[in-house]
Amino acid sequence: MVFVPIIHTDAGKKEGRMADTQPVSPIGAAICLACLAAGIAATAMMKSPGPVFAGIAAGLYFLFAIKVADQWEKVAVLRLGRYIGLRGPGIFHVIPVIDCLSRFVDQRVRVTDVTAETALTRDTVPVNVDAIVFWIVWNAEKCILEVADFKEAVMLSSQTALRESIGRHELAQMITERDTLGRELQRILDEKTNPWGITVQSVEIRDVHIPKELEDAMSRQAQAERERQARIILGTAETEIADKFRQASLVYADNPTALHLRAMNMLYEAIKEKGSMVIVPSSAVETMGLGGMLATTSLARPH
């Protein structure tokens, strides 16, 4: 008769393993093989079948009695159905048949992807929100004894809390204030999960999806808002320019010489380029006194 030990070496196996499957550890399997080899060797030397049966019995005992928990794991030991304590990390011993193990609890930071589909905001807008919840088991004893499936409980609680948070905020707040929504969601989850020995470290709102029709309406609204702001800026500029002209007119009203100098400067700026021609109304010429000035200049020229 040959006994083949069942060895689970996958690193992710312990998340869902339960006591009724009785998984064995590599160390227990190695000790079992060593006991079998020692029994076979003793039988060969003593010419008696007794040592091999003793080796098989000892090997089977150590196969199911030696357990190993990884550095980040804890496990509860139940003796005849009663909780006697936590074990791990490292190697530990249990009594086969009498003792059984609970689920191995991973105490590292975990990530849960949560989605709320067609949830209504405070202003009755249907949205789909994707969030990521980072949580950790800080008390493995509470987590094992008080919650049947703590991972499922965290996921369902996160979905409920996310819908509750969405209903408290308007769409604009959800888009522009994601950090606030994440902190509120973290607070709601902490109130639910702390009695289970679980702490929510942070919540990140990954994306907020809105209906296509609403996206088009919001795009048109944004364009209209930008057009309104552009018109307001243009009107403000016109008002400021008109105010500056009014102030300049007050200065020129009390000082005609300054007005003439300004007019002459404007005329010079217009004709200083070669080939330029400026048509000036006669009234402007008379106002600036350019007629007498030009006549004097003409008389002064040699013929």
Buried (B, 14 or more C-beta within 10 A) or exposed (E): EEEEBEBBEEEEEBEEBEBEEBBBBEBBBBBBBBBBEBBBEBBEEEEEEEBBEBBBEBBBBBBBBBBBBBEBBBBBBBEEEEEEEBBBBEEBEBEEEEBBBBBBBBBEEBEBEBBBEEBEBEEEBBBBBBBBBBBBBEBBBBBBBEBEEBBEBBBEBBBBBBBBBBEEBEBEBBBEBBEBBBBBBBEBBBEBBBEBBBBBEEBBBEEBBBEEEEEEEBEEEEEEEEEEEEEEEEEEEEEEEEEEEEEEEEEBEEEEEEBBEBBBEEBEEEEEEEEEEEEEEEEEBEEBEBEEEEEEEEEEEEE
